[in-house]
Amino acid sequence: MRLAHREPRAWKKNFLLESDIHFLNYGSYGACPRSVFEEYQRIQLELERQPVRFLGREFRDRMAGARRELAAYPDAPFVACRSNAVYLNR
């Protein structure tokens, strides 16, 4: 994901924060980039429309794909990946 600009005012359009809110640390308490939130909503809608398919038939493959993508990061600090979680070494 690429955010629009390094200029602080331009960054604000990437977040759903109210216009009069000025956080110095985006992400500390739930403020995430608009694109991340939109993807979350898309996946949530898939789950709500077909919960049996999503959880019963697709979940393991989705998690395996997510683990593969995370493992591709250079110097990934992963200790173990289980069927329902990724444990980080921090």
Backbone as CSV, one residue per row, in Angstrom:
resi,resn,N_x,N_y,N_z,CA_x,CA_y,CA_z,C_x,C_y,C_z
1,MET,0.839,-1.173,0.000,0.000,0.000,0.000,0.884,1.237,0.000
2,ARG,0.546,2.175,-0.832,1.272,3.447,-0.869,0.314,4.553,-0.454
3,LEU,0.765,5.378,0.450,-0.037,6.526,0.840,0.277,7.672,-0.104
4,ALA,-0.660,8.583,-0.214,-0.608,9.617,-1.246,0.635,10.500,-1.209
5,HIS,0.962,11.069,-0.068,2.043,12.054,-0.008,2.743,11.992,1.337
6,ARG,3.908,12.598,1.383,4.612,12.723,2.658,4.166,13.977,3.406
7,GLU,3.538,14.883,2.729,3.030,16.116,3.334,1.890,15.764,4.297
8,PRO,1.985,16.162,5.582,0.975,15.780,6.570,-0.463,16.100,6.171
9,ARG,-0.710,17.257,5.596,-2.087,17.598,5.214,-2.609,16.669,4.130
10,ALA,-1.739,16.309,3.199,-2.149,15.407,2.121,-2.409,14.001,2.655
11,TRP,-1.716,13.602,3.694,-1.916,12.280,4.280,-3.315,12.131,4.841
12,LYS,-3.884,13.205,5.352,-5.192,13.128,6.013,-6.255,12.522,5.123
13,LYS,-6.154,12.724,3.803,-7.189,12.171,2.922,-7.109,10.651,2.847
14,ASN,-6.015,10.062,3.320,-5.875,8.612,3.341,-6.548,7.968,4.551
15,PHE,-7.045,8.787,5.476,-7.647,8.286,6.698,-9.086,8.784,6.818
16,LEU,-9.875,8.077,7.607,-11.276,8.422,7.791,-11.502,9.313,9.019
17,LEU,-10.448,9.853,9.575,-10.563,10.697,10.758,-11.365,11.960,10.458
18,GLU,-12.061,12.449,11.466,-12.781,13.708,11.318,-11.787,14.810,10.983
19,SER,-12.232,15.791,10.240,-11.317,16.819,9.730,-10.654,17.650,10.827
20,ASP,-11.284,17.759,11.986,-10.689,18.569,13.054,-9.809,17.744,14.002
21,ILE,-9.585,16.474,13.688,-8.735,15.609,14.503,-7.332,15.599,13.915
22,HIS,-6.334,15.762,14.780,-4.938,15.783,14.335,-4.127,14.800,15.181
23,PHE,-4.041,13.560,14.718,-3.253,12.550,15.421,-1.808,12.632,14.966
24,LEU,-0.900,12.459,15.905,0.511,12.401,15.561,0.936,10.972,15.242
25,ASN,0.180,10.000,15.717,0.538,8.602,15.546,-0.663,7.844,14.985
26,TYR,-0.813,7.810,13.683,-1.905,7.069,13.064,-1.739,5.593,13.343
27,GLY,-2.801,4.934,13.726,-2.755,3.497,13.924,-2.710,3.070,15.380
28,SER,-2.448,3.972,16.300,-2.355,3.579,17.702,-3.671,3.051,18.247
29,TYR,-4.746,3.649,17.875,-6.034,3.276,18.437,-7.081,3.031,17.368
30,GLY,-6.700,2.415,16.292,-7.677,1.997,15.314,-7.774,2.815,14.040
31,ALA,-7.165,3.986,13.992,-7.215,4.759,12.758,-6.296,4.089,11.735
32,CYS,-6.891,3.536,10.713,-6.081,2.870,9.691,-6.339,3.562,8.351
33,PRO,-5.460,3.365,7.393,-5.655,3.989,6.087,-6.986,3.574,5.461
34,ARG,-7.577,4.483,4.732,-8.859,4.272,4.070,-8.845,2.985,3.227
35,SER,-7.767,2.749,2.487,-7.701,1.565,1.625,-7.736,0.270,2.431
36,VAL,-7.117,0.274,3.608,-7.143,-0.903,4.480,-8.555,-1.117,5.002
37,PHE,-9.204,-0.055,5.424,-10.567,-0.148,5.932,-11.528,-0.634,4.846
38,GLU,-11.358,-0.136,3.631,-12.227,-0.561,2.529,-12.046,-2.042,2.216
39,GLU,-10.814,-2.528,2.263,-10.558,-3.955,2.033,-11.161,-4.789,3.154
40,TYR,-11.011,-4.315,4.390,-11.634,-4.986,5.530,-13.148,-5.094,5.328
41,GLN,-13.783,-4.006,4.904,-15.231,-4.022,4.685,-15.613,-4.990,3.570
42,ARG,-14.809,-5.052,2.505,-15.083,-5.965,1.401,-15.062,-7.414,1.885
43,ILE,-14.049,-7.754,2.674,-13.935,-9.115,3.192,-15.053,-9.406,4.180
44,GLN,-15.377,-8.441,5.034,-16.473,-8.614,5.999,-17.793,-8.871,5.275
45,LEU,-18.023,-8.169,4.177,-19.243,-8.365,3.400,-19.291,-9.772,2.795
46,GLU,-18.157,-10.274,2.308,-18.098,-11.648,1.815,-18.506,-12.621,2.915
47,LEU,-17.971,-12.421,4.104,-18.301,-13.277,5.240,-19.789,-13.223,5.565
48,GLU,-20.354,-12.033,5.600,-21.764,-11.874,5.953,-22.702,-12.473,4.904
49,ARG,-22.319,-12.410,3.646,-23.173,-12.921,2.570,-23.174,-14.445,2.473
50,GLN,-22.024,-15.064,2.800,-21.884,-16.515,2.685,-20.999,-17.045,3.808
51,PRO,-21.473,-17.019,5.056,-20.612,-17.412,6.175,-20.130,-18.864,6.108
52,VAL,-20.967,-19.782,5.658,-20.557,-21.189,5.593,-19.456,-21.377,4.563
53,ARG,-19.616,-20.774,3.413,-18.573,-20.881,2.393,-17.282,-20.230,2.875
54,PHE,-17.412,-19.028,3.420,-16.231,-18.274,3.847,-15.466,-19.001,4.952
55,LEU,-16.173,-19.371,6.028,-15.509,-19.988,7.174,-15.280,-21.489,7.008
56,GLY,-16.214,-22.160,6.377,-16.125,-23.607,6.276,-15.327,-24.118,5.100
57,ARG,-15.295,-23.363,4.012,-14.643,-23.855,2.800,-13.430,-23.043,2.363
58,GLU,-13.406,-21.767,2.660,-12.343,-20.904,2.134,-11.345,-20.416,3.173
59,PHE,-11.701,-20.471,4.447,-10.896,-19.832,5.482,-9.468,-20.355,5.530
60,ARG,-9.292,-21.669,5.534,-7.934,-22.234,5.638,-7.064,-21.806,4.467
61,ASP,-7.624,-21.837,3.257,-6.844,-21.403,2.085,-6.513,-19.917,2.159
62,ARG,-7.459,-19.119,2.639,-7.208,-17.683,2.783,-6.090,-17.431,3.794
63,MET,-6.137,-18.137,4.916,-5.103,-17.970,5.940,-3.748,-18.441,5.418
64,ALA,-3.729,-19.538,4.687,-2.468,-20.034,4.123,-1.892,-19.004,3.157
65,GLY,-2.744,-18.399,2.342,-2.288,-17.353,1.420,-1.743,-16.146,2.154
66,ALA,-2.414,-15.752,3.221,-1.944,-14.609,4.013,-0.594,-14.923,4.652
67,ARG,-0.432,-16.148,5.163,0.849,-16.523,5.764,1.965,-16.516,4.725
68,ARG,1.664,-16.995,3.512,2.678,-16.982,2.449,3.094,-15.553,2.121
69,GLU,2.122,-14.650,2.019,2.444,-13.256,1.717,3.278,-12.623,2.827
70,LEU,2.911,-12.875,4.078,3.679,-12.330,5.196,5.093,-12.900,5.236
71,ALA,5.224,-14.170,4.935,6.541,-14.815,4.970,7.462,-14.285,3.877
72,ALA,6.903,-13.676,2.847,7.708,-13.155,1.746,8.440,-11.864,2.110
73,TYR,8.050,-11.233,3.216,8.733,-10.003,3.623,10.162,-10.330,4.036
74,PRO,11.128,-9.521,3.592,12.518,-9.748,3.993,12.665,-9.644,5.506
75,ASP,13.442,-10.526,6.075,13.700,-10.528,7.518,12.430,-10.626,8.352
76,ALA,11.445,-11.362,7.858,10.199,-11.525,8.600,10.496,-12.183,9.953
77,PRO,9.983,-11.603,11.048,10.311,-12.105,12.387,9.383,-13.229,12.854
78,PHE,8.949,-14.099,11.961,7.989,-15.134,12.334,8.655,-16.291,13.050
79,VAL,8.029,-16.731,14.113,8.507,-17.889,14.848,7.729,-19.115,14.405
80,ALA,6.427,-18.982,14.299,5.596,-20.127,13.931,4.307,-19.657,13.285
81,CYS,3.781,-20.462,12.413,2.476,-20.206,11.811,1.588,-21.418,12.093
82,ARG,0.460,-21.190,12.701,-0.498,-22.252,12.973,-1.680,-22.032,12.049
83,SER,-2.629,-22.931,12.070,-3.762,-22.838,11.152,-4.592,-21.587,11.376
84,ASN,-4.584,-21.034,12.587,-5.421,-19.880,12.868,-4.664,-18.661,13.387
85,ALA,-3.327,-18.693,13.340,-2.585,-17.553,13.879,-1.172,-17.507,13.327
86,VAL,-0.597,-16.341,13.402,0.810,-16.144,13.082,1.446,-15.562,14.330
87,TYR,2.476,-16.207,14.831,3.159,-15.747,16.031,4.411,-14.989,15.619
88,LEU,4.565,-13.802,16.138,5.708,-12.958,15.806,6.727,-12.973,16.929
89,ASN,7.962,-12.931,16.561,9.042,-12.836,17.530,9.416,-11.374,17.678
90,ARG,9.008,-10.749,18.738,9.283,-9.331,18.966,10.014,-9.135,20.251
